Amino acid sequence: MLIDEQFSTLVHDIALLNSLGVQLVLVHGARPQIEKRLQQQNIQCHYEDDIRITDESTLPSVIEAIGSSRVEIEAQLSMGLANSPMHGASIRVVSGNMITARPIGVRKGIDFAHTGIVRSIDKEAILNHLTKNTIVLVSPLGYSPTGEVFNLRSEDVAMSVAKTLHAEKLIYLTDSDGIIDKENNLLQELTLNQAEKLLKNNKLNSQTTEYSLRNAMSACDAGVKRCHLINRHIDGALLLELFSRDGLGTLITSELFEGTRQACLEDIGGILELIAPLEQQGVLVRRSREQLELEIEHFIVTERDGMVVACASYYPYVHEHIAELACLAVHDQYLNQGRGDSLLNFIERKASQNNIQKLFVLTTQSAHWFLERKFIAAEFNNLPIKKRSLYNYQRNSKIFIKNIK
């Protein structure tokens, strides 16, 4: 990012996060800078499994390039952010010997010499700086207790720091939009199980992306709540990923980012907010908060990152082996993405477990949606006896039934 001058725009986002009290550890790389210095000195680069072999002739250039990059980053973080809301902001940044490393050693008969792996992170030192609202800048160099210097892979350093600190988030700024599947679609979120299957069954868009994904999975396994892979070439990508619900890259998490479940009392506010526009349009029958509280056990919700984005209700008539599907609603931002189908499938499975053989719906404006999902038009007499007494003739809802067994 330093070479293509993108870091100057990222500095604004970092300054804003710092001003909000977000504790930041920045881990920088220096591969392009190292290669440039080696070319200037006519020293050939050697890689094995995408890892640089740092021998005695290479190490001085590696140290110089990484040190120069660190100084440049510190200089840009120290600049006043003119012509921005952060003008005059003071950003403190600190770096140092916070990584103890050891050599990779010999692999497949190849000696990696001064290329190393992280042995430990000075957690106390980093946390001490973070509590003072200081940005900690970590370089991909590690030191041994005997004074040796090792060239480290920045992705590994970032993962190790995140694990040690039990960080809330680990963010990789990459050259791609995130994880892309075989159909060239961006995968916006992945659980650890989904990521594992993807690695087994799918060739990812780049070796670097695969490496970052594996590191993200390892970090999540170690307790980091969320890991993000975002495109460094997009201006404002960091803030968009952090402060918009859907972000713009790929989120990897050990927690369920989105799921369908039984509703609880805490969901009532979200359900009311979701169904209010449809009630105003006459699509749904109006429900009061009190009514929802009484009937909450009948509701199913789809929750996305703490927000109710879809809901439906399920009323079984057990003795007649039939159940009503009602109040099916999906948030405007998530229409036509399969969430209505997911709710329907969830309720059909629930009905089958209760020995329900048919589902029925009453609708005034969504007949086509249900017909496309194998519901068929039915008559008033097909309704359960109790439901017939509650039928609202003024709404004149159409009746549709689906056999599920």
C-alpha positions, 0 to 999 in steps of 0.5 A: 500500500505504501508503494501505490500510495494507498496508505495515505487514504487509509490513514484517515480511516485509522485516525477516525477509529483511533479517535473513537477509542478503538484499540488498533494494532497494525501489522505491515508487510514489506515484500515489494520493498524487499524485492526492490532493494534486492533487485537494486543489489542484483541479489536473486530472490528465492521462494519455497511454498511462497515463503522467502528464503532469507539467507546471509546475503538477503537479510541486510536488504530485508532489515533495511526495507522493513525498517524503512517501511516502518519509518514511512508508516510512522511518518504518515501517521504523524502527519496532520490530516489537513482538509479533513474532519480529523485536522489537528488530530494527534496520533501516537504510534509505537513499535519495538521488539515485541516478537520473539521468533525462531528459525523455520529450519530445514524443510524438504532439504531446504534451509530457510536460514533467517526466515522464521516463525513467531515463537511468542508475542509480548502481550503485556507490552502491547496491552500497556500501549493500547490502554493509553490509546496508542496505535501499536505498529508491528513489523514482520521481524522477530528476534531470538533470545540470542540476538538473531533477527528473523524475517517473518510473514506478515500474515502470520504475525497478524494472526499470532498477535490477534490470538495472543490479545484475544482480539475482537477482530483480525482484518486482512487487507488483500488484493481481492474482494474476499473469498470468491466461489466457483461461480465468481460470487463473493462469499460475504460470510463463512462459518468455520465449517463452511470455510473448511468445506470450501478449502476441501472442495474449491480452488480459491482465487489465489494462493495468498487468499487461501493462506489468509483464509487459513490464518483467519480460521486458525485465529477464530479457533483460538478465540478471535471473534471475527476475521475479515478479508477486504479489498485494500484497493477500495477507498474507505473499505475498512470503515465500510466493513466495520460499520455497515451490516453487510460490509464489502468483503468476507467475514469469517466467524466461529459464531453464527452471523445469520441464522433462523431460530425460535423467537424470544421476547427480546425479538419483539422490538425487531419484529415490530419494526420489520412488520410495521411497513407491511401493516401500513400497506395492508399486507399484514394484519396489525399486531400490537406489542401485547399480542406479540408478547402473548404469541411470541412462542409461535414466531420464527425469526432470521437474525443477521448480526443481531438484527431481525431481517425476516420473520414468520409465525406458525400456529399448529392445529394438532388434532387436524394435522394442519398448521397456519403459516402467517406473518411472513415478512422479510426486510426490504434490504434482504428481499429476493435473497432466499430468506423467505424460502429459508423460513418456509423450509424451517417451518415445514421441517418443524411441522413434519416433526409435529406430525403436521401434514398440511400448511395453510396461509391466508394472503391478500397480496402474495398469492403468486409467491405461495403458488410458486412454492407448491401451495394450491388454492383452497376453499373456506371449508378447508380451514380448521374449524377454529380458524373459520370462526376467526376469518376476517371477511372484510380482508377477504384473504385468499386461502392456499394449502400445501401438502408437506407429507 
